[in-house]
Structure formats: C-alpha cells, structure tokens
Amino acid sequence: MQEHAQTPKSSTRRLATVSLIFMAVGFIASLPFKENDWVFWLQSGFEAGLVGGIADWFAITALFRHPLGLKIPHTNLLPKNRERVIESIVQMLEKDLLNKESIVEKLRHMTLADRFIKLLRSIVLLPAFRSTVTELLTGILHKLPREAILKVVDERISDTVKAYPSKRLAERLMELNDERRLDELAIDQLLGYGQRLLEDPVIRDQIGRLAYHAMIDQEKNTFLRVTAKTVQKVYSEERLSLVIQSVLLSVIQDMKQVHHPNRLAILDHLRRNLAQLTQDEERLAKIDHWKATEVDRFDLQPVLHRAYTAGVEELKTYLASDSFWENRALPLMNQALDEWDQHPTFKEESDRWMKDQLVRFVDQNHQKIGGLVRENLNRFDTETLIHMIEDKVGNDLQWIRVNGAICGFFIGLILGGIKLFVG
C-alpha cells in the first residue's frame, strides 16, 4: 500500500527534474548555433524555461529547507516559522472553518430528536447491543445484595404471616378447598405415600416385627393370651408381615375409591371441622398466639437461598433467550420509541434540551479544538511535519516546477520572437 501511495509523488518529482534537465540541455546545445534565427528563437524558450524551472524549484525548496544547504536569507521558511504556521492553522480552524457561531447555527437547524430516535431504532437491532445489554443485566443480577434481599424477604414473610388474621386464613382455606378440592388431594397424597411405604420390603418387615413382638407382650394379658398364642402358632414373623401388608394395602386401595364410605366420612369430618374453625374464636385466638410466638423460630434462610439461586439462574437464562428479546425487550423498546416519536410536546422538549446541551458543550469546549490541534501538531518534530506536508501536497508542488519550466519555455519563445521581429 505504501509503495503504491509513493509512486505518483516519485513520478511527478522525476518529471519535474526531467523537465528542468531538458531545458538545460536544450539551452546548452543551442549556444553554438545562436547566430541562426530559428535556433536563437528556440534558445530563448530553453533559457526562459530553465530560469522558470530553477526559480520554482528554489521557491518550493525554500519553503521547507535551505536550497543546496546554503543558508540564503528567507529560505527554510517552515522550520523558521513553525510556531507562526501552527498558530495560523489553529486560528483558521477556530475563527474560520470551525467557528463557534457557525456550529451553533448548524445545530439550531437540526432536528436532533428525529435523528436520535432513528439511530436508537437501528442500534436496538444490532447483535452487539443485545449482547451488551444481556451482560449488563446479568452483571446487575450478580451485584444485587443477596443477603440483604433475603433478610428483607424473610422479615416480610414473618410479618405477613403474623399480621394475617387466622379467621381470614381459615375462610380463605375453605374457599380454596371448595375451588380446588384440596382435602381430596391431601388424602390422595397421603394414601400414595402410605402405599409406597408399605411396598418397601424393609418397612413391611419392620411392621411385621413390631406386630409380632406386640403379641408376645400381650401374653401377660389373660384375656388376649389365647388369641396371641393362636396367632403365633399359625403365623411366623415373615408371614405376619405379608398379611398385615396385604390388609393395609387393601384398605388403601379402598380409600382411593372416590365414593368409598370411609373416604367420604373422613372428608366430611375435615370439612365440618374447617367450617367450625372459622367460627371458633378460641381456637382462632390460639392460632394467632402460635403465629406471634412461633413463626420467628422457623429458619427460612436455607429455603430462601435455594429459591434465590434457582431464580437468578432461571432469570439469566431467560434474559439471554430469543423469547425475552423478541417478545419482551424489543417490543418494549420500540413501543417507548414510538411513544416518544408520536408525543409532540415531549419530542419538541427533548429536541430543545439536546440542542441546549450541545450548544453548552460547544460553548465550553470550542477553544479546546484549537488547543487539541496545537497539541497534536507540537507532538511532531519539524522533519515529520515537513514530510507530512510534502506527502499531502507533494504532487501539486512538483507540478508547479513542471508548469514553471513549460510556461517559461513558451514565454521565452514569445519574447525571442519579439526580439527577432524587432531586430
């Protein structure tokens, strides 16, 4: 890339040098034949072209250094006037190209709110914006004061339980029971749990062992002695376990039947006791007293810690999901931008506020533009500055040399022709 960038400058410099050499060779070659009018005419052109080329080379070289190393007055202009040149550039930027009044006037005629809304609409669709916001929200989750939050939740739960009236709690329990059949669900859960216990061989054998030893203890009771002896003769400990298991499992299966009398009797008993509880002020007062004295003894911290950890992980997964962005985040952001765009008063006020802020910023920092340019230019040494200028305008400067030689040649021809005509 660098070689391609320098090739045009090198070729232009070469062309300028060749044009100067061409004029010098032409001038020298025509000296022996100056008596010939045509040669004299051409010699005038070569002479003027040579003078013009040398003069332009001298002028261009004198801008940046001493020509041929000779310290001729009024040469090496840029190094000598480095501070003046830098200050002139700064003044030109501050007062002419980027003056404060023109910047402020330009801002006044811009509709910043529309531009900003359009910019935000494009930004929210960028994958980088999504990943950045997701990381930000995840970081906020990790930085939340976990212990303080759990402490507040624990206290809030305790206070709520204490303050909630027992009568209202009983009434609400009745309502939920009517809506969701909680008593039937509870019985089914208990029956299922009992069935699983009885089907466990270890539990089954333990129940049989306890029953067998209980019968042995009953031998001291005269009334039950005969029955115990009879059972012991008929059933071993293992067989007694199987019998008891079979009987209990049969009872459980019966109780699982929705219309079984025993099941209906238990449900009726539970419902009547719950209904009576709502009117039993004495028992309700005992429940209130129990809540006031015993609730604080429950250690909810382990449960809350597990719930908090699981909740944070689920929330992190949800925040990174397409569902959150497509169904929640993006619609919410677009809705906010639409409301901003369609609210004339707020939009106008926000546009005015942004302009005022930018105008204030320009007013406070405009002078820093010149300072920044001055600081950046002063970071470069003189040779670097010269190289930068030649790199940017070197082609044009070399073309001045070429044009000087060519223009001088044609002017010389014109002047030579006048001399011949007058002579």
Secondary structure, DSSP 8 states (H G I E B T S, - for coil): -HHHHHHHHHHHHHHHHHHHHHHHHHHHHHGGGTTSHHHHHHHHHHHHHHHHHHHHHHHHHHHHS-GGG---TT-SHHHHTHHHHHHHHHHHIIIIIS-HHHHHHHHHTS-HHHHHHHHHHHHTTSHHHHHHHHHHHHHHHHHS-HHHHHHHHHHHHHHHHHHS-HHHHHHHHHHHHHHH-HHHHHHHHHHHHHHHHHTSHHHHHHHHHHHHHHHHHGGGSHHHHHHHHHHHHH--HHHHHHHHHHHHHHHHHHHTSTT-HHHHHHHHHHHHHHHHHTT-HHHHHHHHHHHHHHGGGS--HHHHHHHHHHHHHHHHHHHTSHHHIIIIIHHHHHHHHHHHHH-HHHHHHHHHHHHHHHHHHHHHHHHHHHHHHHHHHHTS-HHHHHHHHHHHHHHHHHHHHHHHHHHHHHHHHHHHHHHHHH-
